[in-house]
Amino acid sequence: MPASTDVCALSVPDGVPVLLRDLIHERTGIYFEPVHFDTLLDKLRDRAMHHGCQSYLDYYFILKYEAADEWLRVMDAFSVQETYFWREVGQINALTKNVVPRWFKTSGSRLRIWSAACASGEEPYSIVIALLEAGLGHLPIDVCASDASEAALEKARRGIYRDRSFRTLPAELQQKYFRRVPDGWQLAPDIMRRVSFQRANLIAPAETGPLATSPVVFCRNVFIYFSADAIRRTLAVFAERMPPGGHLFVGASESLLKLTSDFELGEVEDAFVYTRNTRQVPPR
C-alpha cells in the first residue's frame, strides 16, 4: 500500500497495515485480511489522533513499545457489541433442560457457567433469566462473564438496553424482567446481581485460565473474528482447564471440527454442543 494521507491527516507508510495487523492478531486473536485493512485503520484512527500521531507508523510504535494501557482502548475499539437477548436460544434451552439438571443429579458441587466474550451482557443475563424461568434459580449456580473491552463491560454492568436488544426475547419476559427508563429498558437488579463481570482477553491464558475451569462455557460468535491459529490456542487453554465432560457452546456458524481433537461435537436437546473429552492435555 503506497503512502497516503486520509481525511484525518494520518499517513499510511508502505507495509504498516501488515505490521499493525500482525501485532493486533498476536495480542487479541483478531485477524484482518488485506481486503479489510481499511477497516483496521479506521478503527485505530481515533486512538492514533488522540496521541497526536502523524502516521500509523507512530501509533504502531506506541502499541509495540510504549503504552501497555493503550491496549485497553484498542480492545474497546475492536469490540463487537452486536448481540441480543435470547440469541440462539436452542443452546440455552439445552442448558436448562439437560445440562444443569444432569449436573445436579451427579454432583453436589456448585456449577459455574462462564460467558466468554459477553459484550454488553445480553448472553449471561439471558442465561440467568432462562434458569429462573426453568425453576432452577434456587440451585447453587454461579454465572460469570468476561470481555476484553472495559467499555462493553461497563454497559453490561449498567444493564440498560435499547429495543434492538429485544428482537427475539418474548414480550412477556421483557415486561417481567425489565422496566422502562429514559435511556431504554433497565434490567431487574435481582438478575444483575446474579452475574459477575471481569475483563479477560481470550488470547491471554493468564486471564482466561481460571475462568476456563468452568464446567459450562459459552463462547459464541467470537471465533468468527479469530484466525485458525488463535482459535487453536484459545481452545488449548479451554481443554487444559475444563473438566472432562464439560460443555462448550459456540456460535451456530462456528465449527471446531478441524481445529481440535479435545472436544467432541454432539447434540443436546436439538442444539449442537461440544463436550470436553477424556483425553489428557499436557499443561501449557
Secondary structure, DSSP 8 states (H G I E B T S, - for coil): ----B-TT--B--TTHHHHHHHHHHHHH-B---GGGHHHHHHHHHHHHHHTT-SBHHHHHHIIIII-STHHHHHHHHH------TTTTHHHHHHIIIIIHHHHHHH--S-EEEEESS-TTTHHHHHHHHHHHHTT-TTS-EEEEEEES-HHHHHHHHHTEE-GGGGSSS-HHHHHHHEEEETTEEEE-HHHHTTEEEEE--TT-HHHHTTGGG-SEEE--S-GGGB-HHHHHHHHHHHHHHS-TT-EEE--TT---TTT-SSEEEEEETTEEEEEE-S------
